[in-house]
Amino acid sequence: MISAPDFCDLLADRGFSLASGVPCSHFGGPIAHLSNRPGAYVPAPNEGSALAVAAGAALGGRRAYVMLQNSGLGNLINPLTSLVMTYRLPILTFTSLRGWPDPATDEPQHAVMGPATPGLLDSVDTPHYTLYAEDGTEEFAAILAKAEQDLAAQRAPFVLVERGAIGKAAATGAAPAEGLEAAEAIRVVTAAVPEAAVVATTGYTGRDAFAVADAPGNFYMQGSMGHASSLGLGVALTHPERTVVVLDGDGALLMHLGALSMIGHAAPGNLIHVVLDNRVHESTGGQATTSATTSFPQAALAAGYASAAACDTRDTLRSAMESARAAPGPHLISVTTLPRTGAIPPRATNALSPLDIRDRFQDSLQQ
Ligand SMILES: Cc1ncc(C[n+]2csc(CCOP(=O)(O)OP(=O)(O)O)c2C)c(N)n1
């Protein structure tokens, strides 16, 4: 293992003065380390944006690198092929290897991408190297030396990072000091609309929803980060007689913020979009999102939602849910939530297979 400061310092020594990315727990250390240095790390909403930020820096003459989870490769492949490779911009990208080498040791949403990651990069003729958990500074320096040759040839190499290859660092506290506990917010929301179909975003939100409010009408969307509201829209348009609640996260909503405009435009009267805004990517270790400087209610109203509210107490959330239930939507309710304390409940897929989740959700929609 290489320590987070050593990882960042070796890159800084080589002139990499800017990083961007979307967190994976594998990169919790470097992101925390860089976040303590103003201007060193740009938290991106999605992996494609992170790569484009690095591409802009490269165009401007600055060396930049990107860190992402391999589940985000799909978000990045378009700017990789059509921007970075087409304009031959020298960028170094680090991707974690969730679901690799043995998908059975990881969550089901990584089972396809894990083993596919190296071949996917091969298929677009992108050079890649692997940093293993047992590797140290020397091995990392050797990988960087090879990557330098690619960069000099105007290519964009990847380093695939095995779990445990980079050490941790203390995260900077970005979460709010006041607000509701996420599990409590989910209890209040689901109790207000017991008949609703509920779509829960990936990460801790789905785990909390499964723990405190499991029902056959809940769809736990592990993976597909940022797409819970779009899935909820599809359900809402297909079942206009059913209230549909989306439980979103701030990081997930920001990842595909354009969905707000699509939902506002489609205007499903039966959709209630709840954002649990804890200002961080808590599920990957608490790295800051950019929600502190974005107003979700204002964005939703500007995008055509029928109403939008911000809540930070049980009572205001309860009354926002009552108002949303009483009038046609789409409604957005942004809830300030606190960092979770204590043990995080298990994933829905520890008890139910993805196909079980699908089948019981579909059955519930037919009733
Ligand atoms: C495309 C993609 N990129 C990155 C990840 C890794 N990831 C899983 S959960 C998560 C954080 C989600 O943050 P947020 O929506 O704010 O919810 P919280 O974890 O705070 O509950 C991230 C980055 C992912 N699953 N998919």
The ligand as a Gaussian input file, in Angstrom:
#p B3LYP/6-31G(d) Opt

LIG

1 1
 C      -21.267000       6.407000     -11.627000
 C      -20.841000       6.200000     -10.215000
 N      -19.843000       6.937000      -9.702000
 C      -19.449000       6.756000      -8.425000
 C      -20.060000       5.823000      -7.638000
 C      -19.581000       5.573000      -6.223000
 N      -20.581000       6.006000      -5.239000
 C      -21.469000       5.162000      -4.675000
 S      -22.461000       5.900000      -3.578000
 C      -21.700000       7.378000      -3.824000
 C      -22.060000       8.587000      -3.030000
 C      -23.465000       9.049000      -3.223000
 O      -23.590000      10.299000      -2.619000
 P      -24.987000      10.897000      -2.227000
 O      -25.947000      10.719000      -3.353000
 O      -24.784000      12.273000      -1.733000
 O      -25.507000       9.948000      -1.058000
 P      -24.855000       9.604000       0.385000
 O      -23.781000       8.636000       0.127000
 O      -24.364000      10.884000       0.987000
 O      -26.002000       9.000000       1.150000
 C      -20.692000       7.282000      -4.772000
 C      -19.826000       8.396000      -5.221000
 C      -21.100000       5.081000      -8.209000
 N      -21.783000       4.146000      -7.536000
 N      -21.469000       5.273000      -9.488000

